[in-house]
Amino acid sequence: MKRSSLHSPCIRDTRATRAIHAALLIGLAALTAGCAMGPSYTRPAAAVPASWSATSLEPAHQAASTVQPDPPTGNWWAAFDDATLTQLIERSRASNLDLRTAVLRITEARAQRDISAAAAWPSLSANASFTRQRLSESTPTGSLFTKFDTLQIPGAPAIGVANPYNQWQLGLTAVWEPDLFGRIRRSIEAADADLQATAEDRAALLVSLDSDVARTYIDLRGAQLRTAITQANLATERELLELTQRRQAAGVTTDLDVQNAAAQVSSTQAQLPLLAAQISTDINQLSRLMGREPDALRAELAATGAVPPVPPRITIGLPADLTRRRPDIRASEQRLHAATARIGIAMADLFPRLTLSATGGFQSQNASDLLDWASRFGSIGPGFEMPLFDRGRWVSVRLQNARAQEAALDYQKTVLGALHDVENALALYRADQDRRDELTQAVAHGRDALELARQRYESGVTNFIGVLDAQRTVQQNELALAESVTAVSADLVALYKALGGSPDTRSGAG
C-alpha cells in the first residue's frame, strides 16, 4: 500500500523549524554574552587635603561666627533664620525659568538614553507598495520581456509577459544586530553617564539659584540699612544746620559755619538717589530670578528689613566631602565616565558586525491575487560586515582617547577649583568678621567724639570744623559698618555655594 504523505511533510517541516529556532536562540545567547571593548570606568581618586586651613577656621575674636568641620545638615539658608529669605528661595525654585529649562534638558537626555537602549532590541517594520512599471525595449531586459511575450511553444499555451506591468506588495521586515563587541552596551553606558551629568548640571544650577536669591536679598537689606543710616545722619546734620543758623542769628558764629553745615546736608542728601536705585535693582533681580516681571515684588519687599545675621556657629564638613556635595564635581565625573565609554564604542567599530534579518509578505501582479498563498515571498539570513580598511575608525579611537584624557584633566581642575573656592570663601568670611568687629568699635568711639564736639561747639570752646569732622567720621564708619555686616552675610552665602549648597542638593536622573 502506498504510504500517505498527507501529514509527514508538515511533521518534518515542524521539527526542522524547531531545531533551527533552538540553534538560533543558543547562538544568539552566546553572541550577546561577548565582552565589551574599551576600558572599564573606574572612579578617579580626588587629591584633597585632610582638613581645611587652620587660619581660616579660627576667628580672631570670640564673638565671631565660628566654623566647625562637622558634617552640615539641613538647608543652609535656614541658618539665617529669615522667613522672607526662605520663602523667596522656595518660590524661585518653583518658578525660575532657567531651572525649568534644565528640567527639559534632563528629559532630552533621558530620551537620548532610551534611543541608545533601543538599538539592543530588534526592529520590526511593515511596508505596502504599488508600482506600475514599463521596461524599455531597447534594453536587454526589456527586449527579453518582449520576446517572451511573442514566444510560441508547440503544444503549450502562449507565454505572456506584460510590459508595462503592475506589482502589489505587503510585507514585514525584522532586523536585529547582536551586540558582539559591546558597542551598544557602551553606547547605553555613555548615555546613562550623560543623563546623570545633565541631572547634576541642574543641581549645580539649583545651588547657583539659591545663592543668587540669598545674595540679592542680603544686598537689598544692606541697601535699605544704608538708606536708614543715611536718613538718620541727614536728620542729625539738619539739626546742626539749624544750630549754626541760630548761632549766626545770635552773632555767635559766622556765615562760614552755616555754609559748611548746608554743604554737608546736601552731600548726604545726594547719596539717597543711588541707594534708591540699588534697592530697585535688587527687587527687579529677585523678580527676574522668580520669572516675574520687573518691580513685581516691590509691595512685599519695599519695607525696610534687617540684614539676615550669620549664626554663631556653622559646619562645613571636610575637604573629602566636596566630591560628594558639589554637583559640578559630580557632573565632571559623569562626563569622564561618558568619555571613557565612548572609547569602547570607537574600538567596537573596528570589529565585525553581524546583522540578522528576515523579510516576508505577499507580492502579486494583480490586487485580487495579493493575499493568495501562492503570492507569498520571504527571506531570512545573517549579514556580516567586516571593516578591512577605514582609517577614520582608527582615528576615532585616538580622538575618544584624547577626549577622555581631557575629561580627566577637567575633573582634576574642577576639584582643585572647588578647594580654592572654599578656602578663599573661608578667608574672606573671617576677614570680614574681623573688620565688622573693628568697625563696631569705631562707630561707638565716633559717636562719643561727635557728642563731645557738639558740646564744645555749643559752649564756644571750639569751632564748627571739629563738629563737621566728627560727623563725617561717624557717617563714614556707620556706612562702612552696614556694608561690612552685609558683606559677612554675603560671605556666608558664598561659602555655602562653594561647599555645594545643602547636603540634600543632589539631583538624580530618575
C-alpha positions, 0 to 999 in steps of 0.5 A: 500500500502506498504510504500517505504523505498527507501529514509527514511533510508538515511533521518534518517541516515542524521539527526542522523549524524547531531545531533551527529556532533552538540553534538560533536562540543558543547562538544568539545567547552566546553572541550577546554574552561577548565582552565589551571593548574599551576600558572599564570606568573606574572612579578617579581618586580626588587629591584633597587635603585632610582638613581645611586651613587652620587660619581660616577656621579660627576667628580672631575674636570670640564673638565671631561666627565660628566654623566647625568641620562637622558634617552640615545638615539641613538647608543652609539658608535656614541658618539665617533664620529669615522667613522672607529669605526662605520663602523667596528661595522656595518660590524661585525654585518653583518658578525660575525659568532657567531651572525649568529649562534644565528640567527639559534638558534632563528629559532630552537626555533621558530620551537620548538614553532610551534611543541608545537602549533601543538599538539592543532590541530588534526592529520590526517594520511593515511596508505596502507598495504599488508600482506600475512599471514599463521596461524599455525595449531597447534594453536587454531586459526589456527586449527579453520581456518582449520576446517572451511575450511573442514566444510560441511553444508547440503544444503549450499555451502562449507565454505572456509577459506584460510590459508595462506591468503592475506589482502589489506588495505587503510585507514585514521586515525584522532586523536585529544586530547582536551586540558582539563587541559591546558597542551598544552596551557602551553606547547605553553606558555613555548615555546613562553617564550623560543623563546623570551629568545633565541631572547634576548640571541642574543641581549645580544650577539649583545651588547657583539659584539659591545663592543668587536669591540669598545674595540679592536679598542680603544686598537689598537689606544692606541697601535699605540699612544704608538708606536708614543710616543715611536718613538718620545722619541727614536728620542729625546734620539738619539739626546742626544746620539749624544750630549754626543758623541760630548761632549766626542769628545770635552773632555767635558764629559766622556765615562760614559755619552755616555754609559748611553745615548746608554743604554737608546736608546736601552731600548726604542728601545726594547719596539717597538717589543711588541707594534708591536705585540699588534697592530697585535693582535688587527687587527687579533681580529677585523678580527676574530670578522668580520669572516675574516681571520687573518691580513685581515684588516691590509691595512685599519687599519695599519695607525696610528689613534687617540684614539676615545675621550669620549664626554663631556657629556653622559646619562645613564638613571636610575637604573629602566631602566636596566630591560628594556635595558639589554637583559640578564635581559630580557632573565632571565625573559623569562626563569622564565616565561618558568619555571613557565609554565612548572609547569602547564604542570607537574600538567596537567599530573596528570589529565585525558586525553581524546583522540578522534579518528576515523579510516576508509578505505577499507580492502579486501582479494583480490586487485580487491575487495579493493575499493568495498563498501562492503570492507569498515571498520571504527571506531570512539570513545573517549579514556580516560586515567586516571593516578591512580598511577605514582609517577614520575608525582608527582615528576615532579611537585616538580622538575618544582617547584624547577626549577622555584624557581631557575629561580627566584633566577637567575633573582634576581642575574642577576639584582643585577649583572647588578647594580654592573656592572654599578656602578663599570663601573661608578667608574672606568670611573671617576677614570680614568678621574681623573688620565688622568687629573693628568697625563696631568699635569705631562707630561707638568711639565716633559717636562719643567724639561727635557728642563731645564736639557738639558740646564744645561747639555749643559752649564756644570752646571750639569751632564748627570744623571739629563738629563737621569732622566728627560727623563725617567720621561717624557717617563714614564708619556707620556706612562702612559698618552696614556694608561690612555686616552685609558683606559677612552675610554675603560671605556666608552665602558664598561659602555655602555655594562653594561647599555645594549648597545643602547636603540634600542638593543632589539631583538624580536622573530618575 
